[in-house]
């Protein structure tokens, strides 16, 4: 049976993250099971409904979420740390994602700098 091409990307679980795939690219929506992940997924589908040919992210208007940065970093260091160190690190960085995961990179940096000053 041929693949259907006009389906919406599903919301999937990858470890503790909510993801979907579009044009071979992984899109992070936040922590699995949270309302923020659901909202991010719905915004993503709405954006695709407006124009399916658009790329996922327009660097001029869209910014990377803290949860996306953390997820990429965790994928990067998972092979470089042993299991015990990785689990401790993942637990510690999980608090960062719980508090700031839904913020964009720019808003996160701004909030950190303003709290220091």
N, C-alpha and C positions, 0 to 999 in steps of 0.2 A: 504494500500500500504506500502511495506517495505521502510525503510529509505535507501537512497543511501549512501554508505560508502566512495565513492571515489570523494567527492566534496571538493573543496577548502573552507576554512573558509571565511565567508563573512566579509567585513568591516562594522561594525555597529556603531551606535552612542549611547553613554551612557552619558547623560547630555551634556557636552561640550567636551567629549573625544571620540576619535576614538578607537574602540576595535575590537577584533576578539576572537573567542574561539577555543582552540585546546586541545583535550584530557581532556575536562572538566576544563581547566584552562583559565582564562581571560588574554589576551595579550593586553597591552596598546601600542598605536602607536602615541600618542600625542594629540594635540588639534584638534577637528573635523574640517575638511574643509581646513586644512593647507597643503602646499606641503610637509612639513616634515612628517606628518602623512601618506600621500600617499607613500612617499619613504620608510618609516618604514614598511608599509604593504607589499609593493612589495618585500622588502628584506626578510620579513617573509615568503612570498609565495615561493620565490626562495629557501630559506633554506629548506622548506618542500618538494619542488620538488627534491632537491638533495637526501634527505633521509627522507621519511615521518615517520620513526620509531624514529627519533631523538627527544629528549625532546626539549622544546622550548628554554630553556636557559641552557647553559653550564657554570657553575660558574667559571671555569678556564679561559675561553676566553671571555665570554660575561658579561657585567656589566649592572646594572639597570640604566635606564634613569631617569633624574630628574622628568620628567612628570609622570612616573610610581610611583615614591616615593610620589609625591604630590597627585596623584589620590588616592593612598591607604590611605594617611593621611587624606584627605578630607572625605573619606568614614568612617574613624574611628571617626573623631570629629563631623560629622554631627548630630549624635544622642546626643552628649554631650553639644551642644550649642543651644541656642534658634535661631529662624529663622533670626532675625535681626543681631545678632552677627555673625552667620554663613555666611550670605550674605556679610557682610563687610570683614570678614576674607577671604572669597573666592575671592572677588574682589582684595584684597591686594596681595594674593598669586598668583593670575593670572598673575601679572606682572613678577613674578619670572619664571613662566612657559613660558611666551612669550619670555623672553630673554634667559633662560637657559634650557628650556624643552627638547631640542634635545641632550643635552650633557649627557654623562654618569656620574655616580656618582663620579668616580675618576677624570675626567676632570673638573667637576664643583668644587670639593674641591680644586684641584690644581689652578684653576683660581681665586678662592676666596683668597686662601692663598698668591698667588703671587701678587694680587692686594693690599693686606694689607701690605706686606713687601716692 
